[in-house]
Amino acid sequence: ILILSLYCSLCIHLLTDECMSQLTHAQQLAENGDWKHARTLTTETSKTWQSHSLPLYAILHHNEADEVLLSFCAVEEYLKLEEMDEYAAANAALIKQLELLAEVHQPSLMNVL
């Protein structure tokens, strides 16, 4: 059970790190006025997250995975509207959400207690 738990934790960490990196890059693109590539990268990142939905729903609470999907939808909508302030806030919230999700599922004494 310990090995499986560590493996699941590693998978979540790798996925969230990849998504956070891509979302950060997408925001840099948007800040430079390249909305098209920011949308493309964000959509690809969302698809990456969704492609892992089966293991995510097995590992995470369903509402955790659902909240991330809803956050991706909000970010994508703000990208379509090219609203920098709203997009930046929603994207930052999504990145933080992914960071906290990875943190909660990392093996640590605090999480065990």
Contact map, one row per residue, 1 for C-alpha under 8 A:
11111000000000000000000000000000000000000000000000000000000000000000000000000000000000000000000000000000000000000
11111100000000000000000000000000000000000000000000000000000000000000000000000000000000000000000000000000000000000
11111110000000000000000000000000000000000000000000000000000000000000000000000000000000000000000000000000000000000
11111111000000000000000000000000000000000000000000000000000000000000000000000000000000000000000000000000000000000
11111111100000000000000000000000000000000000000000000000000000000000000000000000000000000000000000000000000000000
01111111110000000000000000000000000000000000000000000000000000000000000000000000000000000000000000000000001000000
00111111111000000000000000000000000000000000000000000000000000000000000000000000000000000000000000000000000000000
00011111111100000000000000000000000000000000000000000000001000000000000000000000000000000000000000000000000000000
00001111111110000000000000000000000000000000000000000000000000000000000000000000000000000000000000000100111000000
00000111111111000000000000000000000000000000000000000000000000000000000000000000000000000000000000000000010000000
00000011111111100000000000000000000000000000000000000000000000000000000000000000000000000000000000000000000000000
00000001111111110000000000000000000000000000000000000001000000000000000000000000000000000000000000000100100000000
00000000111111111000000000000000000000000000000000000000000000000000000000000000000000000000000000000100010000000
00000000011111111100000000000000000000000000000000000000000000000000000000000000000000000000000000000000000000000
00000000001111111110000000000000000000000000000010000000000000000000000000000000000000000000000000000000000000000
00000000000111111111000000000000000000000000000000000000000000000000000000000000000000000000000001101100000000000
00000000000011111111100000000000000000000000000000000000000000000000000000000000000000000000000000100000000000000
00000000000001111111110000000000000000000000000000000000000000000000000000000000000000000000000000000000000000000
00000000000000111111111000000000000000000000100110000000000000000000000000000000000000000000001001000000000000000
00000000000000011111111100000000000000000000000000000000000000000000000000000000000000000000001001100000000000000
00000000000000001111111110000000000000000000000000000000000000000000000000000000000000000000000000000000000000000
00000000000000000111111111000000000000001100100000000000000000000000000000000000000000000000000000000000000000000
00000000000000000011111111100000000000001100100000000000000000000000000000000000000000000010001000000000000000000
00000000000000000001111111110000000000000000000000000000000000000000000000000000000000000000001000000000000000000
00000000000000000000111111111000000001000000000000000000000000000000000000000000000000000000000000000000000000000
00000000000000000000011111111100000011101100000000000000000000000000000000000000000000000000000000000000000000000
00000000000000000000001111111110000001000000000000000000000000000000000000000000000000010010000000000000000000000
00000000000000000000000111111111000000000000000000000000000000000000000000000000000000000000000000000000000000000
00000000000000000000000011111111111011000000000000000000000000000000000000000000000000000000000000000000000000000
00000000000000000000000001111111111011000000000000000000000000000000000000000000000100000000000000000000000000000
00000000000000000000000000111111110000000000000000000000000000000000000000000000000100000000000000000000000000000
00000000000000000000000000011111110000000000000000000000000000000000000000000000000000000000000000000000000000000
00000000000000000000000000001111111000000000000000000000000000000000000000000000000000000000000000000000000000000
00000000000000000000000000001111111111000000000000000000000000000000000000000000000000000000000000000000000000000
00000000000000000000000000001100111111100000000000000000000000000000000000000010010000000000000000000000000000000
00000000000000000000000000000000011111110000000000000000000000000000000000000000000000000000000000000000000000000
00000000000000000000000001001100011111111000000000000000000000000000000000000000000000000000000000000000000000000
00000000000000000000000011101100011111111100000000000000000000000000000000000010000000000000000000000000000000000
00000000000000000000000001000000001111111110000000000000000000000000000000010011000000000000000000000000000000000
00000000000000000000000000000000000111111111000000000000000000000000000000000000000000000000000000000000000000000
00000000000000000000011001000000000011111111100000000000000000000000000000000000000000000000000000000000000000000
00000000000000000000011001000000000001111111110000000000000000000000000000010000000000000000000000000000000000000
00000000000000000000000000000000000000111111111000000000000000000000000000010000000000000000000000000000000000000
00000000000000000000000000000000000000011111111100000000000000000000000000000000000000000000000000000000000000000
00000000000000000010011000000000000000001111111110000000000000000000000000000000000000000000000000000000000000000
00000000000000000000000000000000000000000111111111000000000000000000100100000000000000000000000000000000000000000
00000000000000000000000000000000000000000011111111100000000000000000000000000000000000000000000000000000000000000
00000000000000000010000000000000000000000001111111110000000000000000000000000000000000000000000000000000000000000
00000000000000100010000000000000000000000000111111111000000000000000000000000000000000000000000000000000000000000
00000000000000000000000000000000000000000000011111111000000000000000100000000000000000000000000000000000000000000
00000000000000000000000000000000000000000000001111111100000000000000000000000000000000000000000000000000000000000
00000000000000000000000000000000000000000000000111111111000000000000000000000000000000000000000000000000000000000
00000000000000000000000000000000000000000000000011111111100000001000000000000000000000000000000000000000000000000
00000000000000000000000000000000000000000000000000111111110000000000000000000000000000000000000000000000000000000
00000000000000000000000000000000000000000000000000011111111000000000000000000000000000000000000000000000000000000
00000000000100000000000000000000000000000000000000011111111100001000000000000000000000000000000000000000000000000
00000000000000000000000000000000000000000000000000001111111111001000000000000000000000000000000000000000000000000
00000000000000000000000000000000000000000000000000000111111110000000000000000000000000000000000000000000000000000
00000001000000000000000000000000000000000000000000000011111110000000000000000000000000000000000000000000000000000
00000000000000000000000000000000000000000000000000000001111111011000000000000000000000000000000000000000000000000
00000000000000000000000000000000000000000000000000000000111111111000000000000000000000000000000000000000000000000
00000000000000000000000000000000000000000000000000000000100111111100000000000000000000000000000000000000000000000
00000000000000000000000000000000000000000000000000000000000011111110000000000000000000000000000000000000000000000
00000000000000000000000000000000000000000000000000000000000111111111000000000000000000000000000000001000000000000
00000000000000000000000000000000000000000000000000001001100111111111100000000000000000000000000000000000000000000
00000000000000000000000000000000000000000000000000000000000001111111110000000000000000000000000000000000000000000
00000000000000000000000000000000000000000000000000000000000000111111111000000000000000000000000000000000000000000
00000000000000000000000000000000000000000000000000000000000000011111111100000000000000000000010011000000000000000
00000000000000000000000000000000000000000000010001000000000000001111111110000000000000000000000000000000000000000
00000000000000000000000000000000000000000000000000000000000000000111111111000000000000000000000000000000000000000
00000000000000000000000000000000000000000000000000000000000000000011111111100000000000000100010000000000000000000
00000000000000000000000000000000000000000000010000000000000000000001111111110000000000000000010000000000000000000
00000000000000000000000000000000000000000000000000000000000000000000111111111000000000000000000000000000000000000
00000000000000000000000000000000000000000000000000000000000000000000011111111100000000000100000000000000000000000
00000000000000000000000000000000000000000000000000000000000000000000001111111110000000100110010000000000000000000
00000000000000000000000000000000000000100110000000000000000000000000000111111111000000000000000000000000000000000
00000000000000000000000000000000000000000000000000000000000000000000000011111111100000000000000000000000000000000
00000000000000000000000000000000000000000000000000000000000000000000000001111111111101100000000000000000000000000
00000000000000000000000000000000001001100000000000000000000000000000000000111111111100100000000000000000000000000
00000000000000000000000000000000000000100000000000000000000000000000000000011111110000000000000000000000000000000
00000000000000000000000000000000000000000000000000000000000000000000000000001111111000000000000000000000000000000
00000000000000000000000000000000001000000000000000000000000000000000000000000111111100100000000000000000000000000
00000000000000000000000000000000000000000000000000000000000000000000000000000110111111100000000000000000000000000
00000000000000000000000000000110000000000000000000000000000000000000000000000110011111110000000000000000000000000
00000000000000000000000000000000000000000000000000000000000000000000000000000000001111111000000000000000000000000
00000000000000000000000000000000000000000000000000000000000000000000000000000100001111111100000000000000000000000
00000000000000000000000000000000000000000000000000000000000000000000000000100110011111111110000000000000000000000
00000000000000000000000000100000000000000000000000000000000000000000000000000000000111111111000000000000000000000
00000000000000000000000000000000000000000000000000000000000000000000000000000000000011111111100000000000000000000
00000000000000000000000000000000000000000000000000000000000000000000001001100000000001111111110000000000000000000
00000000000000000000001000100000000000000000000000000000000000000000000000100000000000111111111000000000000000000
00000000000000000000000000000000000000000000000000000000000000000000000000000000000000011111111100000000000000000
00000000000000000000000000000000000000000000000000000000000000000000000000000000000000001111111110000000000000000
00000000000000000000000000000000000000000000000000000000000000000001001100100000000000000111111111000000000000000
00000000000000000011001100000000000000000000000000000000000000000000000000000000000000000011111111100000000000000
00000000000000000000000000000000000000000000000000000000000000000000000000000000000000000001111111110000000000000
00000000000000000000000000000000000000000000000000000000000000000001000000000000000000000000111111111000000000000
00000000000000010011000000000000000000000000000000000000000000000001000000000000000000000000011111111100000000000
00000000000000011001000000000000000000000000000000000000000000000000000000000000000000000000001111111110000000000
00000000000000000000000000000000000000000000000000000000000000000000000000000000000000000000000111111111000000000
00000000000000010000000000000000000000000000000000000000000000010000000000000000000000000000000011111111100000000
00000000100110010000000000000000000000000000000000000000000000000000000000000000000000000000000001111111110000000
00000000000000000000000000000000000000000000000000000000000000000000000000000000000000000000000000111111110000000
00000000000000000000000000000000000000000000000000000000000000000000000000000000000000000000000000011111110000100
00000000100100000000000000000000000000000000000000000000000000000000000000000000000000000000000000001111111000100
00000000110010000000000000000000000000000000000000000000000000000000000000000000000000000000000000000111111100100
00000100100000000000000000000000000000000000000000000000000000000000000000000000000000000000000000000000111110110
00000000000000000000000000000000000000000000000000000000000000000000000000000000000000000000000000000000011111110
00000000000000000000000000000000000000000000000000000000000000000000000000000000000000000000000000000000001111111
00000000000000000000000000000000000000000000000000000000000000000000000000000000000000000000000000000000000111111
00000000000000000000000000000000000000000000000000000000000000000000000000000000000000000000000000000001111111111
00000000000000000000000000000000000000000000000000000000000000000000000000000000000000000000000000000000001111111
00000000000000000000000000000000000000000000000000000000000000000000000000000000000000000000000000000000000011111
